[in-house]
Amino acid sequence: MKMITAYIQPEKLDDVKRELFLVDVRKMSVTNAHGCGQQGGYTENYRGVMQEVRLLKKIRLDVAVNDHFVQATVDAIIRGARTGNIGDGKIFVMPIEQCYRIRTGEQGGDAIG
């Protein structure tokens, strides 16, 4: 079992969800996030004053999958999120020790579904 966490551009969320649905990954958590990576931010003029914006709007996508879904899930996120520009995002794959479904008491891969 793995937890896949991806940080993507907000405008790419619909494309990523569409790609995930095509590979039968339908369970996910989506959170608004702020951060910066290589792009480092930008400056803007607000009411005549230049301001430096270092934290950019991102979407955090968390998907728990069984091991045989990991590569398909990562590939789907990349297909949906890639623009070829700096700031496309990052994907992290982390092991999950255990998972429990509260409603049924199922454990492990059965609980992830």
Contacts in CASP RR format, 6 or more apart in sequence:
PFRMAT RR
TARGET T0000
AUTHOR 0000-0000-0000
METHOD contacts of the structure
MODEL  1
MKMITAYIQPEKLDDVKRELFLVDVRKMSVTNAHGCGQQGGYTENYRGVM
QEVRLLKKIRLDVAVNDHFVQATVDAIIRGARTGNIGDGKIFVMPIEQCY
RIRTGEQGGDAIG
1 64 0 8 1.000
1 65 0 8 1.000
1 66 0 8 1.000
1 67 0 8 1.000
1 95 0 8 1.000
1 96 0 8 1.000
1 99 0 8 1.000
1 108 0 8 1.000
1 109 0 8 1.000
1 112 0 8 1.000
2 64 0 8 1.000
2 65 0 8 1.000
2 66 0 8 1.000
2 67 0 8 1.000
2 70 0 8 1.000
2 93 0 8 1.000
2 94 0 8 1.000
2 95 0 8 1.000
2 96 0 8 1.000
3 62 0 8 1.000
3 63 0 8 1.000
3 64 0 8 1.000
3 93 0 8 1.000
3 94 0 8 1.000
3 95 0 8 1.000
3 96 0 8 1.000
4 61 0 8 1.000
4 62 0 8 1.000
4 63 0 8 1.000
4 64 0 8 1.000
4 65 0 8 1.000
4 70 0 8 1.000
4 73 0 8 1.000
4 74 0 8 1.000
4 77 0 8 1.000
4 91 0 8 1.000
4 92 0 8 1.000
4 93 0 8 1.000
4 94 0 8 1.000
5 60 0 8 1.000
5 61 0 8 1.000
5 62 0 8 1.000
5 91 0 8 1.000
5 92 0 8 1.000
5 94 0 8 1.000
6 16 0 8 1.000
6 60 0 8 1.000
6 61 0 8 1.000
6 63 0 8 1.000
6 77 0 8 1.000
6 81 0 8 1.000
6 89 0 8 1.000
6 90 0 8 1.000
6 91 0 8 1.000
6 92 0 8 1.000
7 33 0 8 1.000
7 35 0 8 1.000
7 58 0 8 1.000
7 59 0 8 1.000
7 60 0 8 1.000
7 61 0 8 1.000
7 89 0 8 1.000
7 90 0 8 1.000
8 16 0 8 1.000
8 58 0 8 1.000
8 59 0 8 1.000
8 61 0 8 1.000
8 77 0 8 1.000
8 81 0 8 1.000
8 88 0 8 1.000
8 89 0 8 1.000
9 58 0 8 1.000
9 59 0 8 1.000
9 81 0 8 1.000
9 83 0 8 1.000
9 87 0 8 1.000
9 88 0 8 1.000
9 89 0 8 1.000
10 32 0 8 1.000
10 57 0 8 1.000
10 58 0 8 1.000
10 59 0 8 1.000
12 59 0 8 1.000
12 80 0 8 1.000
12 81 0 8 1.000
12 83 0 8 1.000
12 88 0 8 1.000
13 30 0 8 1.000
13 59 0 8 1.000
13 61 0 8 1.000
15 80 0 8 1.000
15 81 0 8 1.000
16 61 0 8 1.000
16 76 0 8 1.000
16 77 0 8 1.000
16 80 0 8 1.000
16 81 0 8 1.000
17 28 0 8 1.000
18 80 0 8 1.000
19 76 0 8 1.000
19 77 0 8 1.000
19 79 0 8 1.000
19 80 0 8 1.000
20 26 0 8 1.000
20 28 0 8 1.000
20 63 0 8 1.000
20 73 0 8 1.000
20 76 0 8 1.000
20 77 0 8 1.000
22 76 0 8 1.000
23 69 0 8 1.000
23 72 0 8 1.000
23 73 0 8 1.000
23 75 0 8 1.000
23 76 0 8 1.000
25 63 0 8 1.000
25 65 0 8 1.000
25 69 0 8 1.000
25 72 0 8 1.000
25 73 0 8 1.000
25 76 0 8 1.000
27 63 0 8 1.000
27 64 0 8 1.000
27 112 0 8 1.000
27 113 0 8 1.000
28 61 0 8 1.000
28 62 0 8 1.000
28 63 0 8 1.000
29 61 0 8 1.000
29 62 0 8 1.000
29 63 0 8 1.000
30 59 0 8 1.000
30 60 0 8 1.000
30 61 0 8 1.000
30 62 0 8 1.000
31 59 0 8 1.000
31 60 0 8 1.000
31 61 0 8 1.000
31 62 0 8 1.000
32 57 0 8 1.000
32 58 0 8 1.000
32 59 0 8 1.000
32 60 0 8 1.000
33 57 0 8 1.000
33 58 0 8 1.000
33 59 0 8 1.000
33 60 0 8 1.000
34 55 0 8 1.000
34 56 0 8 1.000
34 57 0 8 1.000
34 58 0 8 1.000
35 54 0 8 1.000
35 55 0 8 1.000
35 56 0 8 1.000
35 58 0 8 1.000
36 54 0 8 1.000
36 55 0 8 1.000
36 56 0 8 1.000
37 87 0 8 1.000
38 86 0 8 1.000
38 87 0 8 1.000
39 56 0 8 1.000
39 86 0 8 1.000
39 87 0 8 1.000
40 54 0 8 1.000
40 56 0 8 1.000
41 52 0 8 1.000
41 53 0 8 1.000
41 54 0 8 1.000
41 55 0 8 1.000
41 56 0 8 1.000
42 52 0 8 1.000
42 53 0 8 1.000
42 56 0 8 1.000
43 50 0 8 1.000
43 51 0 8 1.000
43 52 0 8 1.000
43 53 0 8 1.000
44 50 0 8 1.000
44 51 0 8 1.000
44 53 0 8 1.000
45 51 0 8 1.000
56 87 0 8 1.000
58 89 0 8 1.000
61 77 0 8 1.000
63 73 0 8 1.000
64 96 0 8 1.000
64 99 0 8 1.000
64 112 0 8 1.000
65 73 0 8 1.000
65 112 0 8 1.000
66 109 0 8 1.000
66 112 0 8 1.000
66 113 0 8 1.000
70 93 0 8 1.000
74 91 0 8 1.000
74 93 0 8 1.000
77 91 0 8 1.000
78 91 0 8 1.000
81 88 0 8 1.000
81 89 0 8 1.000
82 88 0 8 1.000
96 112 0 8 1.000
98 107 0 8 1.000
98 108 0 8 1.000
99 107 0 8 1.000
99 108 0 8 1.000
99 109 0 8 1.000
99 111 0 8 1.000
99 112 0 8 1.000
100 106 0 8 1.000
100 107 0 8 1.000
100 108 0 8 1.000
100 111 0 8 1.000
101 107 0 8 1.000
101 110 0 8 1.000
101 111 0 8 1.000
104 111 0 8 1.000
105 111 0 8 1.000
END
